[in-house]
């Protein structure tokens, strides 16, 4: 099942995607929450209700009549793992990590699947990173690897957009990973039952129609379940937390010379069984904002 957060003149809410249409859950199942985090917190009850609506062919809206938002528009935490694909490590010339390497992406970077991404006013070293993302669906702590699948609410595409010169300034990488608009996600949340094995999915990235990344999630060093087991040893994972699971080879910084993004470039990320997100690079305004 594919569940999307969307906006139209009636406001922002969630719906079940069916072909080129979306079933508005606020109309078809008004007892459900209108936001994705509230929906996930209802657990199995919410998914059963949504499946029932889908089977009943509830009231539909054409997808091209709505705006798709990030599945989780305001995540509690956005966490990304670094150097997690063997092919990406090889292209960077680094040694494979013995332990998982984590950084924060500030939640202000969360962006819609087809919205533009900013070329920062302070840098031109803008890079793409196609990634499988998942959202935590159950609050959890100290989760053993064999039970980690129980806490995943769903999967979606992500682009861990990175400002490389700012990334290199700090060993935490947080600043270079957190610029506004630099966390596009979507186009919807796909439930785990529809994904099956998340560690055997083709993942690709195009820039202006040219394939830059072409790999498979089986090349992760630490898979999704390893990641949950590791993170939850340190702190509680809350419903609505988003995890970026790492990128394969083909990023712009590893090319000779580096092939960074330019204003006007079109970037597309596609993952098997999920779909695709696409965004244009635009000039960021450098105007001061004080509200």
N, C-alpha and C positions, 0 to 999 in steps of 0.2 A: 504494500500500500504506500502511496506517495501522498504526503500531507504537506501543504504549503501555507506559508503566511503571505497574505496578499492584501492589497488596498484597492478600493474603487471609491466612487463618490459616497458610498455608505460607511466608509471608514476601514480600519485595519482589522482583520480577523483571520481565521484559518479555514482551510477547506481540503477536501480530498480530490486529488487530481485523477481524472479519468479521460485518457486520450487527450484531445485538444480542449477539454472543458474542466471546470472545477466545480465541485459541489460545496456550496456554502454551508458549513456546519452550524453556523449561528442560526440559520433558517431551518435546516433539516434536523438538527439535534440541539435545540436551544438550551438544554440543561448543561451542555458542555461549555467549558471555558472558551473564550474567544481568542486567547493567546496561547502560543505553543508551550511555554513553560507550565502554565496552568493545566493545559491538556496533559502533558507528560506526568505531572504530579498525580493525576487521577489514575494513572497506571493502566492495568489491563482493562478495567471498566471503560475507559475512554477509547481504547483501540477497538474493543468489541463493538461499541456504539458506532464508531466511524465505519467499521467494516459493514455493519448492518445498513447504514445509510448508503454506502457504495452499492451494496447488493440490491437495495430498493430503488436504485436509480433516482435519487433525490433531485431537487431543483438545481439546475446547472447554469453556469455562466461561462461564456467563451473565454479561454485563457488570454486571448489577445485583447480582451476588454478590461483586463485587470493589470495591475502592476505587481509583479512578484517581489517580495521583500526577502531579506535574509531569513532562513527558517527560524533562527533565534535572533531577533533584531537587537536585543540588549543582553548578551550573555553575562552571567555572573563572573566567570573567568574564561579567558581564552589562553590556552596553553599550547605551546608548540615544541616539538622534539627536533633537535638538530642532528645532522649527520646520521640519518637512519636508513639510507639505502646504500648498498654496497657499491653500486655503479656511480652514485653521486660522490661518495667518499673518494673513489678512484680518480674522478675528474678534478677534485680539489687538491689531490696530493697529500691528504691527511691520513693519519692512522685510524683504523676502526676504533671507536670508543669502547672502553671496557665497561663503562656505566652509561646509563641514559643521560643525555644532555638536554636540559629543559630551559625554556625562556617564556616570558609573558608577552602576549600581545595585548595592549590596552583595549578595553572593550569599545572605545570610541572608533576603532578601526573597522568594526563590523560594517559590512556593506552589502547591498542587494546584488543578486546574481547578474543583472544586466546594467547596473549603474556604472558611470565612469569612475576611473581611479585617477587620483591627482599625481601629476608630475610636481614634486615638491618645489617650493620657491627657493629652497636652500640647497638643492642637490640635483644632479642629472644622472646619478648612478642608480637608476631604478631598474629592478630586476623582478622576474616572475618566478614562482615556485608552485607548480601544480601539486595538489595534495588531496588525499582522502581525509575527510573530517568526520567525526562522530560527536554526538551529544550525549551527555550523561542523563539517563532517564530515571535513576533511583539514587537518592542520597546514600553515600556509602563511605566506608573507611575500612582499612585492613582487608581488602578483597583479595582472596587467593586467585591465582591465574585461572584455575579451572572453573571459577564462578564469575569471572569478569564479564562474560557475555551477557549475564543477567542484568547488568546495570547500563547497557547501551540502549538508548532510546531510538536511535536511527543514524543513518549515514547521509552525507552529502558531499558535493565538490567544494573545494576551497582553493584560493590562490593566496599563498603566504607572500604577498608583495613585500619586497625588501629594499630599503635604501642602503646600499652596500657601504658607502663611506661612513654613514652614521652607525651601521652595524659594527664596523671594525673599530670604532672608537672605544667600545666598552666590551669587556668579556661577557657581560650578561646578554648582549645583543638586543635588549629590550627597546632601546630608542629606535634602532633601525628597522624594527619589526612592527612598530606601533603607530606610524603616521596615519592620520585620518584617511579613510576610504580604503586602506590597504589590507582589508580582510574580507574581500567579496566571498560569499558563500551561497550555496543553493544547488539547483534551482528550487529544490524542495527537500524535505526529509523523507528518506526511504526506509521503511521498517526492516529490522534485521531478518525477518522471515523471508522477505523478498530478495535480500542480498545473498543469503546463504553464507558461503565462506568469504569474509571480507579480505582475505589474504590471497585471493586469486582473481584480481580485477585489473583489466587493462586500464592504464592511466596515460593521458596524452595532453600535450599543450601545443597550441599553434600561435604564432605571432604573424599577423598579416597573411594567414593562409599557409605559412611555412611550418612544418612540424619541427618543434624544438625539443620536446620531451616525448618519449615513447617507451613505456616500461610496464611493469606489472607490480601490484602490491605484494606479490610473493617475495620480492627482493628486499622487503623491510628486514632490518637486523633485529629490532625489537618490535613485535607485532602489537596490534591494538590491545590484546589481553595482557601482554607484558607491561604495556604502558599504564594500564589501569592498576595493575598489581603494584607497580613501583610508586606511582603518584599517591595512591591511597595509603601507603605506609606513612607518608609525611603529613598529609592534611586531608580533611574531608572533601570529597567531590560532591558538589551540589547539583540538583536537577537544573539543567540549562547551561551547565559548563560545557564549553566547546573545546575539543582536542584536535589540533592539526598534527597529522601522523608522520610528517616528513616528506621530502621531495626526491624524485629520482634524478638521474643525470640529465644534462642538457641545459642547465641554467645559463643565463647570459654572462655572468662573471667568469665562467670557466672557459669561455671561448677565447681564441687568440686572433685578433684583439677582442676584448670584451664586447658583447652584443647587448648593450643595455637598451631598455625601452625608450622610445621617443614620443613626443607629443603627436597624437593622431594614430598611433599604433593600435591595432585591434588584437586583443589577447583572448584566446579561448581555451578553457580547460574542460576536458571530457573524461568521465569515468564510466566504465562498463556497468550496466544495470542501474545507473543513477541518472545520467543525462549530462548536460553541459551548461556552463556559465560563460559569459562573454562580456568584455568590457573594453571601453576606449580610454586611452590615456589622454587626459586634458590638463590644461594649465591650472595650477592652483593659484587662487587669489592670495596676495600677500597683504591684504588689508587687515589692519588691526581690528579685532572684535572684542569689545568689553560690554557684556550685558549686565 
